Amino acid sequence: MLWSRSFDPSKDLLDLTGKVILVTGGNHGIGYSTVKHLARKGAKVYLGARNEEKGKAAIAHLDEEGIGPGNAIYFPCDISTPLQAKQAAEDFMSREDRLDVLGAPIDQMMMVNHFSTLQLTLSLLPLLKKTSEELDPDVRIVTVNSTGHRLSRGADPNIQFKTFEDFNKDFSKDNFPSFSQYCFSKLAILLAMTVLQKKLATTSITVISVHPGTVDTMSDRLSFSRIARFLVGFFLVSPDVGAYNSAFAAASPLIKADPKKYKGAYLNPVGVLKEPGANARREDLQEECYETTEKYLASLGL
């Protein structure tokens, strides 16, 4: 992918010394590489993972690769349900008195990808706001999204989010049910994050959604021939390169220099402002999605 050659995380990110960052789903793929890029710039990065063995193995691997002046710490973070997401946030706030960047995960399930991700973010808002009130603040919420939000069910002109049942659609009869669910969930969290940025308008917090590009997360696990791997390389990027856009959103000096330009932004790799899909731009759908999500979370006592 040609776009990756113009961005170098070792040169094109801010010095993150003294910054505290939480990356959920940090034990593999894009999350792992995001932890590495940010730690190498001096940040104290919490690697969130629900499996302790895998999380600590990822930390060990990072130590082997080298993370420079920063620090990577395993953080038990299971956000399978909104309640668990809230508990993880409370645990984090008991450990730290600041949070400069929250990096949210990639996942294909609506409960994790939308409801739990938003609950984790809302639960950590007091700490994010506290950090944003310091001198020369630069607090960011970064959510990994996808161009999928404008495809398949994400592009349905009749889509609605008026009830919880609207979030819980049955896509089993679609040609590619998992992809339909993935696109649907990516639209939902993009809508919610757009509203969240509006609600944070009086703060210095910047909310950004990023498309990582077409990332190869499978070829290392499949028995591809050398020729097949060579061909795949023309169309897919490694998770390490796929993390570049997340790293840009979390720590680029361009965003600090002009935060208004990036508030509520959707970025193509790397750091390219891109208008999201038609449904994502619908203000009625944004408010509908956020309000129904709030009601559902409230019904859980959250």
Buried (B, 14 or more C-beta within 10 A) or exposed (E): BEBBEEBEBEEBBBEBEEBBBBBBBBBBBBBBBBBBBBBBBBBBBBBBBBEEEEBBBBBEBBEEEEBEEBBBBBBBBBBEBBBBBBBBBEEBBEEBEBBBBBBBBBBBBBBBBBBBBBBBBBBBBEBBBBBBEEEEBBBBBBBBBBBBBBBBBBBBEEBEBEEEEBBEBEBEEBEEEEBBBBBBBBBBBBBBBBBBBBEBEEBBBBBBBBBBBEBBBEBEEEEBEEEEEEEBEEEBBBBBBBBBBBBBBBBBEEBBEEBEEBBBBBBBBBBEEBEBBEBBBBEEBBBBBBBBBBEBBEEEEB
